[in-house]
């Protein structure tokens, strides 16, 4: 809002009634206005600031409050607010006033307005330093650009304006060696740091103090403004920023914490320390003096070492130099006992195991430092069950924990299991060491160290008759084995000698370790009178620590008992082939028999059995079989089988039997025969197409002496002219008329049938063939004369047809009279019925 000056006072007064009349309708209002007033006004006073927007009609007694300093006034008539003297922002930057008016009819104020007076700043103050002399300690090794000192100035003018916007500058440096450009100042913050050149040169410079003339100016980067000089003293000191590479701390220290373990120091009067590391919580810390603390007990088994970095930073948190690295090594205390990987170990060791063999290995771990005696574990066997009087059966290596066998007499017969109590002690087995224990169960495993043994080494003699049947049990012998496992005590029996011809076999029973000697083949006293069987007992598994001795072998004596044996024919079956035309008295074959008993040769006789046809005879002394009668193969006997018996004359019950098989060979001794009844066959005259009579032949001889048959007509000129005979296959032919017309009657046709045998056999046949006149459908119409001795088929057919016709006529007459009594009688004439042949 603009400030009103007195020259316009009257004209504004003339507007007051109008303004009040516009506001007369408002019963109450509370307004707030803001006006800026420049400080240090040097014009005429009063200085009118603004018009108060309150209605004066019907109002009176306007009051101004908040004017304790008496700087402001209010014209009650015009409503203008004014100042009576200059304002100073640095004294007071703002004022809050309130104008109120009271209504005529009311006791309280009903309208008010708040005015905020803002004093606008002018650059009327010079900046001034916060210190008369700025002092800093600069440690050698400080990096370029790292602030080690901040020079600070203040300006009472408004900080939000350029009036208090300060800029810093280095005016000069004393001394100017080794360079006049050793330092730089941030123009806005006043932070002083080494330049790039200064950071390199100050390390080797002998200058230990610098004085800087500095300047601060307001109005920012504008050329105008107030300037204030200042002085900075910088002391150069040696670098004390170092630490030992590592620190060793004992774990579980009973101390008061936090405890100082080391100290760092950066030569500066403005330094802060930071500590960082790869560990959780506040295990370590650093204070403002550079003291590094451990804040609690350490546990090496939890964390054996710590790596941390300590930084020295300025007020802005920028590092002066490279951080220091510190390794904390936690030294060990024997606070962990050894711990076995397993509380129970189990191992199997075989009988006959050699001394020094490794059986098992126990292993314990100690959480303490493996590079110290705290984790130096020593193993010992505390006890053994069952105990050994010499305490030397097993041994454990104190360093490796390897358990070895020291006794070569380990056997399941002594004990099947041993239990060892093994102790692991740290500190190298010292009495002060911590310990742990475990159990080692050693199972003694049976091996095949006991060979099987027979209950006795000789058996027999056993007398077996030579006629004993194969499968006969000769004897059963037993053996025993002291091993425990089935694969070790399982016995395999075998015949080592005396059974080269396989006369005997062994049947083993694994359940009770016995073997049965079984007769496999027939005995022959005349061949072998005695057997000596050497039987061995062996295990399938390899034998350890023992050998098979005499007790693992048994000798069995078997004697063959002689009996009167039956004679033996030279063959179990005799076969001979003879033609059926052989003459009686012919010798077919000779059978021979012998008695196997070399010590007794009885007289033998021969006889036949099952000679049902009585075709054969045999000489009882020589065994010659002769033909008694003529053979006839066509009777159905192509093979004739009889039995020949050879028996001792003195003991007929002792005999031998063999089959004699006689194959009867066919000869062509039978003529072919015509097969079938052809009496009902006929041919029509004149000759018709495809009419014939098929005839068939058969021969009792074998195929090679019968088919194919040859069908021919008799060598007669009239027969050859009137008839034709042609073969169909090996056994059939068809007969047809040779002329188109033959006399209707029964003709006798002479036919010759010849077989294929050598020499061939012929059969002459006179075949009666009926020739007749046929109707259109091929039925014979000529009554054929009856053949002597039997009626013809045609005559039989005629009789039957006539009889049926008469019966049919009678039936028609009866039904006709019943249904048509008024009609005339009908007579039925019978046509001639043709004769029909049975083709």
C-alpha positions in Angstrom: 0.0 0.0 0.0 1.3 3.5 -0.9 2.1 6.1 1.8 -0.2 9.2 1.9 1.4 12.6 2.2 -0.3 15.7 3.9 -0.7 17.7 0.7 -3.7 15.6 -0.1 -5.3 15.6 3.3 -8.4 17.8 2.6 -9.4 16.0 -0.6 -9.4 12.7 1.3 -11.5 14.2 4.1 -14.2 15.0 1.6 -14.4 11.2 0.8 -14.9 10.1 4.4 -18.7 10.6 4.5 -19.1 8.6 1.3 -17.0 5.8 2.5 -18.8 5.7 5.9 -22.2 5.6 4.2 -21.1 2.5 2.2 -20.1 0.7 5.4 -23.1 1.8 7.4 -24.9 -1.4 6.6 -22.1 -3.5 8.1 -22.8 -4.3 11.8 -19.3 -5.7 12.6 -16.0 -6.3 10.7 -12.4 -7.3 11.7 -9.9 -6.5 9.0 -6.1 -7.1 8.6 -3.8 -5.0 6.4 -0.1 -5.0 5.8 2.1 -2.0 4.8 5.9 -1.8 4.2 7.8 1.3 5.4 11.4 2.0 4.5 13.7 2.4 7.4 15.6 5.7 8.1 13.1 7.9 6.3 14.6 11.4 6.1 11.6 13.4 4.8 8.8 15.4 6.5 6.8 14.0 9.4 4.1 13.0 10.1 4.5 10.3 7.5 1.1 9.1 6.4 1.1 5.4 6.0 -2.4 4.3 5.1 -6.2 4.9 5.3 -8.0 2.9 7.9 -11.1 1.3 6.3 -13.6 1.8 9.1 -17.0 3.5 8.8 -17.3 6.6 11.0 -21.1 7.3 10.6 -22.8 6.7 13.9 -19.5 5.7 15.5 -17.2 7.7 17.7 -14.1 7.3 20.0 -11.7 5.5 17.5 -8.6 4.2 19.4 -5.1 2.9 18.4 -3.4 0.2 20.4 0.0 -1.5 20.1 1.8 1.9 19.9 3.8 1.6 23.1 6.9 3.3 21.6 4.7 6.3 20.5 5.9 6.2 17.0 2.5 6.0 15.3 -0.6 8.2 15.3 -4.3 8.2 14.0 -6.3 11.1 12.6 -9.8 10.4 14.0 -11.5 12.5 11.3 -9.7 11.3 8.2 -8.9 7.8 9.5 -5.2 8.1 8.3 -2.5 6.2 10.2 0.9 8.0 10.3 4.4 7.8 11.8 6.0 10.7 13.6 9.7 9.6 13.3 12.0 7.4 11.3 12.0 3.6 11.8 15.1 1.4 12.2 14.8 -2.3 11.0 17.8 -3.3 13.1 16.0 -2.0 16.2 12.6 -3.5 15.3 11.7 -5.2 12.0 7.9 -5.0 12.3 5.0 -3.5 14.3 1.5 -4.7 14.9 -1.2 -2.1 15.5 -4.9 -2.3 16.0 -7.6 0.4 15.4 -11.0 0.0 17.1 -14.3 2.1 17.1 -17.2 1.9 19.6 -20.9 2.2 18.6 -23.1 4.9 20.2 -25.7 2.4 21.6 -23.3 -0.2 22.7 -20.7 -0.4 25.4 -18.3 -2.7 23.5 -16.3 -2.2 20.4 -18.0 -3.7 17.4 -15.4 -3.0 14.6 -11.6 -3.4 14.5 -8.7 -3.4 12.0 -5.2 -4.9 12.5 -2.3 -3.2 10.7 1.1 -4.9 10.4 3.9 -2.4 9.7 7.0 -4.1 8.0 10.2 -2.0 8.2 11.9 -2.4 4.8 15.7 -2.9 5.1 18.4 -0.6 3.7 22.1 -1.5 3.6 23.0 0.7 6.5 25.2 -1.8 8.4 28.8 -3.0 7.7 29.6 -6.8 8.1 31.6 -7.6 11.2 33.7 -10.6 12.1 32.7 -13.0 14.8 36.3 -13.2 16.0 39.0 -10.6 16.0 41.6 -13.2 15.0 40.8 -16.6 13.4 43.2 -19.3 14.4 43.6 -22.8 12.9 46.0 -25.8 13.3 46.8 -27.4 9.9 48.2 -31.0 10.0 50.5 -32.0 7.3 48.8 -34.5 5.1 45.5 -32.7 4.9 43.9 -33.2 1.5 43.2 -30.5 -1.0 39.8 -28.8 -0.6 39.2 -30.1 2.9 38.2 -27.2 5.1 40.2 -26.9 8.2 38.9 -23.4 9.3 35.8 -21.4 8.6 35.9 -17.6 9.0 32.5 -16.2 9.8 31.2 -12.7 9.7 27.7 -11.2 10.5 25.6 -8.4 9.0 22.7 -6.9 11.0 20.9 -6.1 7.7 18.1 -8.3 6.5 19.6 -11.8 5.7 17.0 -12.3 3.0 18.3 -9.5 1.0 21.6 -8.7 -0.7 22.3 -6.3 2.2 23.5 -9.2 4.3 24.7 -11.5 1.4 28.4 -11.8 2.4 31.4 -12.8 0.2 34.8 -13.9 1.6 38.1 -13.3 0.0 41.8 -13.9 0.8 43.7 -10.6 0.3 47.2 -11.7 1.1 49.4 -14.5 2.5 52.5 -14.2 4.6 54.9 -15.8 4.0 54.4 -16.4 0.3 56.6 -19.5 0.3 56.7 -22.0 -1.0 53.9 -20.5 -3.0 51.7 -17.5 -2.6 48.7 -19.6 -3.6 48.8 -22.1 -0.7 45.2 -21.5 0.5 41.7 -20.9 -0.8 38.5 -19.7 0.8 35.0 -20.5 -0.2 33.5 -17.1 -1.1 30.1 -18.0 0.3 30.9 -20.2 3.3 34.2 -18.8 4.4 35.7 -22.3 4.5 39.5 -22.2 4.2 41.3 -25.2 2.6 44.5 -26.1 0.9 44.8 -25.5 -2.8 46.0 -28.3 -5.1 49.4 -26.6 -5.1 49.3 -26.1 -1.4 48.4 -29.7 -0.6 51.5 -30.9 -2.4 54.0 -28.2 -1.2 53.1 -28.0 2.5 54.3 -31.6 3.1 57.9 -30.7 2.4 57.8 -27.0 3.4 59.6 -25.8 6.6 57.1 -23.0 7.1 55.3 -23.5 10.4 53.0 -20.5 10.4 51.0 -18.5 7.9 49.1 -15.2 8.3 46.2 -14.4 6.0 44.6 -11.1 5.4 41.0 -11.7 4.6 38.0 -9.5 3.6 34.2 -9.8 3.9 31.8 -7.7 1.8 28.0 -7.5 1.7 25.7 -7.0 -1.3 26.8 -10.4 -2.7 28.5 -10.3 -6.0 27.7 -6.6 -6.6 30.6 -4.2 -6.8 29.0 -1.9 -4.2 28.7 -2.7 -0.6 30.5 -2.4 2.7 34.0 -4.1 3.2 35.5 -5.4 6.4 39.1 -6.7 6.7 40.1 -9.6 9.0 43.1 -11.7 10.1 43.7 -15.5 10.1 46.6 -17.2 11.8 47.4 -20.8 10.6 49.8 -23.0 12.4 51.4 -25.9 10.5 52.0 -29.1 12.6 53.3 -32.6 11.9 51.0 -35.5 10.9 50.1 -37.6 13.9 47.5 -39.7 12.0 48.7 -43.3 12.4 47.7 -46.5 14.2 49.3 -49.9 14.7 48.4 -52.4 12.0 46.6 -54.7 14.5 45.7 -54.9 18.1 45.2 -58.2 20.0 42.5 -58.4 22.5 41.9 -61.4 24.8 38.5 -62.9 24.6 36.2 -63.0 27.7 38.2 -60.3 29.5 36.7 -59.5 32.9 37.1 -55.7 32.7 35.1 -52.5 33.2 33.7 -51.5 29.8 34.0 -49.4 27.8 37.8 -49.9 27.8 40.3 -47.8 25.8 42.2 -50.1 23.5 44.0 -47.4 21.3 44.0 -43.7 20.5 44.2 -41.7 17.2 44.9 -38.0 16.8 44.7 -35.6 13.9 46.5 -32.4 14.5 43.7 -29.9 14.2 41.7 -27.7 16.5 38.6 -28.5 14.4 38.4 -32.3 14.1 35.8 -35.0 14.6 36.4 -38.8 14.5 34.2 -41.5 12.9 34.6 -45.3 13.3 33.2 -47.8 10.8 33.5 -51.6 10.5 31.8 -54.8 9.4 30.3 -55.6 12.8 26.9 -55.2 14.2 26.0 -53.0 17.1 28.3 -50.8 19.1 31.1 -53.3 19.9 33.7 -50.5 19.2 33.4 -46.7 19.4 35.6 -43.6 19.2 35.1 -40.4 21.1 36.0 -36.8 20.3 39.5 -37.1 21.7 40.3 -40.0 19.4 40.1 -42.7 22.0 39.0 -46.0 20.6 37.0 -48.2 22.9 35.9 -51.8 23.1 32.5 -51.8 24.7 31.9 -55.4 25.7 33.5 -58.8 26.2 34.6 -60.4 22.9 34.1 -64.1 21.9 36.7 -65.4 19.5 34.5 -68.3 18.5 31.8 -65.9 17.4 34.1 -63.4 15.8 37.8 -64.1 15.6 38.9 -60.7 14.1 37.4 -57.3 13.3 38.4 -54.8 10.6 37.6 -51.2 11.2 38.4 -47.7 9.7 38.8 -44.5 11.7 38.3 -41.2 9.9 39.2 -37.6 10.9 36.7 -35.1 9.4 36.2 -31.4 9.6 33.0 -29.7 10.7 31.4 -30.5 7.4 32.1 -34.2 7.7 34.8 -34.1 5.0 37.9 -36.3 5.7 41.2 -34.6 6.3 43.1 -37.5 5.1 42.8 -41.2 4.2 41.1 -43.3 6.9 43.2 -45.5 9.1 42.6 -49.3 9.0 42.8 -51.2 12.3 42.7 -55.0 12.6 41.5 -56.3 16.0 42.7 -59.9 16.6 40.7 -61.7 19.3 43.1 -64.0 21.1 41.9 -67.3 22.3 41.1 -68.6 25.7 40.4 -72.3 26.4 36.7 -71.8 26.8 35.5 -74.6 24.5 35.8 -78.3 25.2 36.4 -80.8 22.3 33.1 -82.1 20.8 33.0 -85.4 19.0 31.2 -85.5 15.6 29.3 -88.5 16.8 28.5 -89.7 20.2 28.4 -93.3 19.0 30.7 -94.8 16.3 30.2 -98.2 14.9 32.7 -100.4 13.0 32.8 -104.0 11.8 36.1 -106.0 11.9 36.5 -109.4 10.5 38.0 -112.4 12.2 41.6 -113.1 11.3 42.2 -109.4 10.7 45.9 -108.5 10.7 47.5 -106.6 13.5 47.7 -102.9 12.9 44.6 -102.8 10.7 42.6 -99.5 11.0 39.2 -100.3 12.4 37.6 -96.9 12.9 38.5 -93.2 13.3 37.0 -90.9 15.9 37.2 -87.2 15.4 36.4 -84.3 17.7 36.5 -80.6 17.0 37.5 -77.8 19.4 36.0 -74.3 18.8 39.1 -72.6 20.2 42.0 -71.3 18.0 43.4 -74.3 16.1 46.9 -72.6 16.2 47.0 -72.9 20.0 47.1 -75.7 22.5 43.5 -74.8 23.4 42.5 -76.8 20.3 45.3 -79.4 20.5 43.2 -82.6 21.0 44.6 -85.8 22.4 42.6 -89.1 22.2 42.8 -92.0 24.7 40.8 -95.2 25.3 39.3 -94.9 28.8 37.8 -98.4 29.0 36.8 -101.5 27.0 33.9 -103.9 27.4 34.4 -106.8 27.8 37.7 -106.0 29.3 41.0 -107.3 28.1 43.4 -108.5 30.9 46.3 -107.1 28.9 44.5 -104.0 27.7 46.1 -104.4 24.4 43.4 -105.5 22.0 42.7 -102.0 20.6 44.8 -98.9 20.3 43.9 -95.3 19.5 46.4 -92.8 18.1 46.4 -89.8 20.4 46.7 -87.3 17.5 44.7 -88.8 14.6 42.0 -90.7 16.6 42.6 -93.8 14.4 41.7 -97.0 16.2 43.7 -100.0 15.2 43.6 -103.7 16.1 46.5 -105.0 18.3 45.3 -108.6 18.9 45.3 -111.2 16.0 43.2 -113.7 18.0 40.0 -111.7 17.4 37.2 -114.3 17.1 33.4 -114.4 17.5 33.9 -117.4 19.7 35.5 -115.0 22.3 33.1 -112.1 21.8 30.9 -110.8 19.1 31.1 -107.2 20.1 33.4 -104.8 22.0 32.5 -101.3 23.4 35.3 -98.7 23.7 34.9 -95.5 25.7 37.2 -92.9 24.0 38.0 -89.5 25.5 39.2 -86.4 23.6 41.1 -83.8 25.8 42.4 -80.4 24.6 45.6 -78.7 25.8 47.4 -81.7 24.3 45.8 -84.0 26.9 46.8 -82.0 29.9 45.0 -82.5 33.1 43.8 -78.9 32.9 42.3 -79.5 29.5 38.6 -79.8 28.7 37.3 -83.1 27.4 34.5 -85.0 25.7 33.8 -88.7 25.3 32.2 -91.0 22.8 31.4 -94.7 22.5 32.9 -96.9 19.7 31.0 -100.2 19.1 33.2 -102.8 17.3 31.3 -105.7 15.9 33.4 -108.8 15.2 32.3 -110.2 11.9 32.5 -113.9 11.3 34.7 -115.1 8.4 35.1 -118.5 7.0 37.9 -119.7 9.3 36.5 -123.1 10.2 36.6 -125.8 7.5 33.8 -128.3 7.5 34.5 -131.7 9.1 32.9 -135.1 8.6 31.7 -136.9 11.7 33.9 -139.8 10.6 36.3 -140.3 7.7 35.2 -143.8 6.6 31.8 -145.2 5.8 30.7 -148.7 4.7 31.1 -151.0 3.1 27.5 -150.8 1.8 26.4 -153.9 -0.2 24.1 -153.0 -3.1 22.5 -155.7 -5.4 23.4 -155.2 -9.0 19.7 -155.1 -10.0 19.0 -152.1 -7.7 17.0 -149.4 -9.5 18.5 -146.0 -10.1 17.4 -143.5 -7.5 18.1 -145.9 -4.6 19.6 -144.2 -1.5 22.9 -145.8 -0.7 23.9 -143.9 2.4 23.6 -140.5 4.1 26.7 -138.9 5.7 27.0 -135.6 7.7 29.5 -132.9 8.2 29.7 -129.8 10.6 31.0 -126.3 10.3 31.6 -123.9 13.3 31.2 -120.7 11.3 28.1 -118.6 12.0 27.1 -117.0 8.7 25.2 -119.2 6.2 27.6 -118.3 3.4 30.4 -119.6 5.6 28.9 -122.8 7.1 27.1 -123.8 3.8 28.9 -127.0 2.7 29.4 -128.1 -0.9 29.9 -131.8 -1.2 31.5 -133.4 -4.2 32.9 -136.8 -5.3 36.6 -136.4 -5.9 37.3 -139.9 -7.2 35.7 -143.3 -7.6 32.8 -142.2 -9.7 34.3 -141.6 -13.1 31.5 -143.4 -14.9 28.8 -141.4 -13.1 27.2 -144.4 -11.4 26.4 -142.3 -8.3 25.3 -138.8 -7.6 25.1 -136.7 -4.4 21.9 -135.0 -3.0 22.9 -132.3 -0.5 20.7 -131.0 2.3 21.9 -127.5 3.3 19.6 -127.4 6.3 21.3 -130.1 8.3 24.7 -130.3 6.4 24.1 -133.8 5.1 24.7 -135.5 1.8 23.0 -138.5 0.4 24.6 -140.9 -2.0 22.1 -141.9 -4.7 22.4 -144.6 -7.3 22.4 -142.9 -10.7 23.0 -145.8 -13.1 22.4 -149.5 -13.2 25.1 -151.6 -11.4 26.8 -154.5 -13.2 28.5 -157.0 -11.0 30.2 -158.5 -14.0 31.7 -155.1 -14.8 32.6 -153.6 -11.4 32.3 -155.5 -8.1 33.3 -152.6 -5.7 33.4 -148.8 -5.6 35.6 -146.5 -3.4 34.1 -143.0 -3.3 36.2 -140.2 -2.0 33.9 -137.3 -0.9 35.1 -133.9 0.0 33.3 -131.1 2.0 34.1 -127.5 1.0 32.7 -124.1 1.6 31.6 -121.8 -1.2 33.3 -118.9 0.5 37.1 -118.6 0.6 38.7 -120.0 3.6 40.7 -117.6 5.8 43.4 -118.6 8.3 42.8 -122.3 8.0 43.2 -125.2 5.5 41.1 -128.2 4.5 42.5 -131.2 6.4 41.8 -134.9 6.4 38.6 -134.4 8.4 37.2 -132.6 5.4 37.4 -135.8 3.3 35.4 -139.0 3.8 35.8 -142.4 2.0 32.7 -144.5 1.3 33.1 -148.2 0.3 30.3 -149.7 -1.8 30.2 -153.5 -2.8 28.0 -154.7 -5.7 26.0 -157.9 -4.9 25.8 -160.5 -7.7 22.4 -161.8 -8.9 21.2 -164.2 -11.6 20.5 -161.7 -14.3 18.2 -162.1 -17.2 19.6 -162.8 -20.7 20.1 -159.8 -22.9 19.0 -159.7 -26.5 21.4 -158.1 -29.0 18.7 -155.5 -29.8 15.9 -154.0 -27.9 13.9 -153.9 -31.1 14.2 -155.9 -34.4 12.8 -154.6 -37.7 12.6 -156.3 -41.1 10.8 -155.5 -44.4 9.5 -158.4 -46.6 7.3 -158.5 -49.6 3.8 -160.0 -49.2 4.6 -162.5 -52.0 7.3 -164.3 -49.9 7.0 -168.0 -49.8 6.3 -170.0 -46.6 9.4 -171.4 -44.9 11.5 -168.4 -45.7 13.8 -167.2 -42.8 12.9 -163.6 -42.0 15.6 -162.9 -39.4 17.6 -164.4 -36.5 17.5 -163.1 -32.9 20.4 -163.7 -30.5 20.6 -163.4 -26.7 23.4 -163.8 -24.2 23.6 -164.0 -20.4 25.5 -161.2 -18.7 26.6 -163.4 -15.8 30.1 -164.3 -16.9 30.4 -166.7 -14.0 27.3 -168.7 -15.0 26.2 -169.4 -18.7 22.7 -171.0 -18.7 21.0 -172.6 -21.8 18.6 -170.3 -23.5 15.4 -170.9 -25.5 13.5 -168.6 -27.8 9.7 -168.2 -28.3 7.2 -165.8 -30.0 4.4 -163.9 -28.4 1.4 -162.0 -29.9 1.6 -163.8 -33.3 -2.2 -163.4 -33.7 -2.2 -164.3 -37.5 0.0 -167.4 -36.9 2.2 -166.2 -39.8 5.5 -166.9 -38.1 7.5 -169.6 -36.3 10.8 -169.5 -34.4 13.5 -172.0 -33.8 13.8 -172.3 -30.0 17.5 -173.1 -30.2 18.8 -170.9 -33.0 16.3 -168.0 -32.8 15.5 -168.2 -36.5 12.1 -166.6 -37.4 10.5 -168.2 -40.4 7.4 -167.4 -42.5 4.7 -170.0 -41.8 2.0 -168.9 -44.3 1.6 -166.4 -47.2 1.4 -162.8 -46.1 -1.5 -160.6 -47.3 -0.9 -156.9 -47.0 -4.4 -156.1 -48.2 -6.0 -157.5 -45.0 -4.9 -154.3 -43.4 -1.7 -155.5 -41.9 1.0 -153.3 -43.4 3.1 -153.6 -40.2 3.0 -156.9 -38.2 4.5 -156.7 -34.6 5.3 -159.7 -32.4 7.5 -160.2 -29.3 10.4 -162.5 -29.1 11.3 -164.0 -25.7 14.7 -165.3 -24.7 14.6 -167.2 -21.4 16.7 -169.5 -19.3 15.6 -173.1 -19.8 16.3 -173.9 -16.1 14.6 -170.7 -14.9 11.9 -169.7 -17.4 10.9 -166.7 -15.3 14.3 -165.1 -16.0 13.8 -163.8 -19.5 14.3 -160.9 -21.9 11.8 -159.6 -24.4 12.2 -157.5 -27.6 9.8 -156.4 -30.3 10.0 -157.8 -33.8 8.5 -155.4 -36.3 7.8 -156.8 -39.8 7.0 -154.3 -42.5 5.0 -156.1 -45.2 5.8 -154.7 -48.6 3.1 -154.5 -51.2 3.2 -156.4 -54.6 0.7 -155.9 -57.5 -1.5 -158.9 -56.8 -5.0 -157.3 -57.1 -6.8 -156.2 -60.3 -8.7 -152.9 -60.3 -12.5 -152.9 -59.6 -15.4 -150.9 -60.9 -16.9 -148.9 -58.1 -20.6 -147.9 -57.9 -24.1 -148.8 -59.1 -24.8 -147.6 -62.7 -28.1 -149.4 -63.3 -30.1 -146.2 -63.0 -27.9 -144.3 -65.5 -29.2 -143.6 -69.0 -28.3 -141.6 -72.1 -30.8 -139.9 -74.5 -31.0 -140.7 -78.2 -30.7 -138.8 -80.3 -27.5 -137.6 -78.5 -27.7 -134.4 -76.5 -24.9 -132.1 -75.4 -23.0 -132.6 -72.2 -24.5 -136.0 -71.4 -22.2 -138.7 -70.1 -21.9 -141.5 -67.5 -19.0 -141.1 -65.0 -17.4 -144.3 -63.8 -14.9 -144.9 -60.9 -12.3 -147.6 -60.2 -10.5 -148.9 -57.1 -7.5 -151.2 -56.4 -6.7 -152.9 -53.0 -3.0 -152.6 -53.7 -0.9 -149.6 -52.5 -0.9 -146.4 -54.5 2.3 -147.3 -56.3 0.7 -150.4 -57.6 -2.7 -149.0 -58.4 -3.3 -145.4 -59.7 -3.4 -143.9 -62.2 -5.9 -146.3 -63.8 -6.2 -146.6 -67.6 -9.8 -146.8 -68.9 -10.2 -148.4 -72.5 -12.9 -149.9 -74.6 -12.8 -153.5 -75.9 -11.0 -153.9 -79.2 -14.2 -154.3 -81.1 -15.0 -152.2 -84.2 -18.7 -151.7 -83.4 -17.9 -150.8 -79.8 -15.2 -148.4 -80.9 -17.7 -146.7 -83.3 -20.7 -146.4 -80.9 -18.9 -145.3 -77.7 -16.3 -143.0 -76.4 -14.4 -143.4 -73.1 -12.2 -140.6 -71.7 -10.2 -140.3 -68.4 -11.1 -137.5 -65.9 -8.3 -138.1 -63.4 -6.4 -141.0 -61.9 -9.5 -142.9 -60.8 -12.4 -141.6 -62.9 -13.5 -141.6 -66.6 -16.7 -140.6 -68.5 -18.6 -142.6 -71.1 -20.4 -141.0 -74.0 -22.2 -142.0 -77.2 -19.9 -142.2 -80.3 -22.9 -141.8 -82.7 -25.7 -139.3 -82.5 -28.3 -142.1 -82.6 -28.3 -145.5 -80.9 -31.2 -147.8 -80.6 -33.2 -147.2 -77.4 -32.5 -150.2 -75.3 -30.0 -151.5 -72.7 -26.5 -151.8 -74.3 -23.7 -153.8 -72.7 -20.4 -151.9 -73.1 -17.1 -153.9 -72.6 -14.6 -151.8 -70.7 -11.0 -152.7 -69.7 -9.5 -151.0 -66.5 -5.7 -151.4 -66.1 -3.7 -150.4 -63.0 -0.1 -148.9 -62.9 1.6 -151.8 -61.1 4.5 -153.8 -62.4 3.4 -156.0 -64.0 0.1 -154.3 -64.5 -3.2 -156.0 -63.6 -6.4 -155.6 -65.8 -10.1 -156.0 -65.2 -12.6 -156.6 -68.0 -16.1 -155.2 -67.2 -19.4 -155.4 -69.2 -21.2 -152.2 -68.2 -25.0 -152.1 -69.0 -26.0 -148.7 -70.4 -29.6 -147.6 -71.0 -30.3 -145.7 -74.2 -33.8 -144.1 -74.3 -35.9 -141.4 -76.0 -36.2 -138.4 -73.7 -38.7 -135.6 -73.5 -37.9 -131.9 -73.6 -36.6 -131.8 -70.1 -34.4 -134.9 -70.4 -36.6 -137.6 -68.9 -36.5 -141.0 -70.5 -39.8 -141.8 -72.2 -39.3 -145.4 -73.3 -40.3 -148.2 -71.1 -37.3 -150.2 -70.6 -37.6 -154.0 -70.4 -37.1 -155.4 -67.1 -33.7 -156.8 -66.5 -33.7 -160.4 -65.5 -33.8 -161.1 -61.9 -34.8 -157.6 -60.7 -37.3 -154.8 -61.6 -36.0 -151.7 -63.4 -36.0 -148.3 -61.9 -38.4 -147.1 -64.6 -40.9 -149.8 -63.8 -40.8 -148.9 -60.1 -41.2 -145.3 -60.9 -44.2 -146.1 -63.1 -45.9 -148.1 -60.3 -45.4 -145.4 -57.8 -46.6 -142.6 -60.1 -49.7 -144.6 -61.0 -50.6 -145.3 -57.4 -50.2 -141.7 -56.4 -52.4 -140.6 -59.4 -55.2 -142.9 -58.4 -55.1 -141.7 -54.8 -55.2 -138.1 -56.0 -58.2 -138.9 -58.3 -60.2 -140.3 -55.4 -59.5 -137.3 -53.3 -60.6 -134.9 -56.0 -63.9 -136.8 -56.5 -64.6 -136.8 -52.7 -63.9 -133.1 -52.2 -65.7 -132.2 -55.4 -68.9 -133.9 -54.3 -68.8 -132.2 -50.9 -68.3 -128.7 -52.3 -70.2 -128.8 -55.6 -73.1 -131.2 -55.3 -75.0 -129.3 -58.0 -72.3 -129.4 -60.6 -71.6 -132.2 -62.9 -69.1 -134.7 -62.1 -65.8 -134.1 -63.5 -63.7 -136.9 -64.8 -60.0 -136.7 -64.7 -58.1 -138.1 -67.6 -54.6 -139.2 -66.8 -51.8 -138.4 -69.3 -49.1 -140.8 -69.9 -46.5 -140.4 -67.2 -42.9 -140.4 -68.5 -40.3 -142.8 -67.1 -37.7 -141.0 -65.0 -34.3 -142.4 -64.2 -32.4 -142.0 -61.0 -29.4 -140.3 -62.3 
